[in-house]
Every structure is written in C-alpha cells, then in structure tokens.
Amino acid sequence: QASGGEDEIQQLQKALLDYLDENTETDASLVFSRKFYIAQWFRDTTMETEKAIKSQKDEDSSEGAHHAKDVETTGQIMHRAESRKKFLRSIIKT
C-alpha cells in the first residue's frame, strides 16, 4: 500500500513537471520553476528521511525485538527515499 502511495506522489510530480516542460516555449520562467520543484522535492525527501530516522531513534527502547523492528522500518524509510531520489534524478537527465 505504501508503494502505491509513493507511485501516486511520483505520478503527480511527473505530471506537473511534464506540464511545465510542455509550456516552456510560451513562458521561459517555467524552466526555472521546473528546476526549483525538482530541487525542492529532492531536499524535502532528504529532510523527511532524516526526521523519520531521528524520530525512531528517540522512540527506541532497550528491547531487542523492538529494536529489530525499528531497524527494518529505518530500512524501509531509506528505500523509499532512495526510490524518490532515483525518480527525480531520472527526470533531471531527460
């Protein structure tokens, strides 16, 4: 379900970036807007990841099973962040 949500976010981002790209001939400032959005989303992904990991560390208890669960969740957070960044990098290249 989470990956479906991620796909939805990326679809919306791609739709906006495609729209901006298609209209750059009529409004040159859209080139800047497009680059700004990509950079902002990249930055947001990094900050959200750092906050989520910090939050988990703050909530971490000394219980081994609980800790193992947090490590798995941290891995999932990192995987989601890398997926988002990979998507944004692919947009930059095109």
C-alpha positions in Angstrom: 0.0 0.0 0.0 2.8 2.4 0.8 4.4 1.8 -2.6 1.1 2.6 -4.2 1.1 5.9 -2.3 4.6 6.6 -3.5 3.7 5.9 -7.1 0.8 8.4 -6.8 3.2 11.1 -5.5 5.6 10.4 -8.3 2.8 10.4 -10.9 1.6 13.8 -9.6 5.2 15.2 -9.6 5.8 13.9 -13.1 2.5 15.4 -14.4 3.4 18.8 -13.0 7.0 18.6 -14.4 5.7 17.5 -17.8 3.2 20.3 -17.8 5.9 22.8 -17.0 8.2 21.3 -19.7 5.5 21.5 -22.4 4.8 25.1 -21.7 8.4 26.5 -21.5 8.2 27.8 -25.1 5.4 30.2 -24.1 6.9 31.1 -20.7 10.6 30.9 -20.2 10.3 31.3 -16.4 8.8 27.8 -16.3 12.3 26.4 -16.9 13.3 27.9 -13.6 10.1 26.7 -11.9 10.7 23.1 -13.1 14.3 23.1 -11.7 13.1 24.6 -8.5 10.5 22.0 -7.9 12.9 19.1 -8.6 15.5 20.6 -6.2 12.8 21.3 -3.5 11.4 17.8 -3.7 14.9 16.3 -3.5 15.6 18.4 -0.4 12.3 17.6 1.1 12.9 13.9 0.7 16.3 14.2 2.5 14.8 16.2 5.3 11.8 13.9 5.8 14.1 10.9 5.9 16.3 12.5 8.5 13.3 13.4 10.6 11.8 10.0 10.4 15.0 8.3 11.4 15.7 10.7 14.2 12.1 10.2 15.5 12.7 6.4 15.5 15.9 6.8 17.4 14.2 9.0 20.0 11.5 6.3 20.5 13.9 3.4 20.6 13.7 1.2 23.7 16.3 -1.3 25.0 14.1 -4.2 24.0 15.8 -6.3 21.3 12.7 -7.2 19.3 11.5 -3.6 19.3 14.9 -2.5 18.1 14.9 -5.1 15.3 11.5 -3.8 14.2 12.9 -0.2 14.1 15.9 -1.2 12.0 13.6 -2.8 9.5 11.4 0.3 9.4 14.5 2.5 9.0 15.5 0.4 6.1 12.1 0.9 4.5 12.4 4.7 5.0 15.8 4.7 3.4 14.5 2.5 0.5 11.5 4.9 -0.1 13.8 7.9 0.0 16.2 6.3 -2.5 13.3 5.5 -4.8 12.1 9.1 -4.7 15.6 10.4 -5.4 16.2 8.0 -8.2 13.0 9.1 -9.8 14.0 12.8 -9.5 17.4 12.1 -10.9 15.8 10.3 -13.9 13.7 13.4 -14.5 16.8 15.7 -14.4 18.5 13.5 -17.1 15.6 13.8 -19.5 
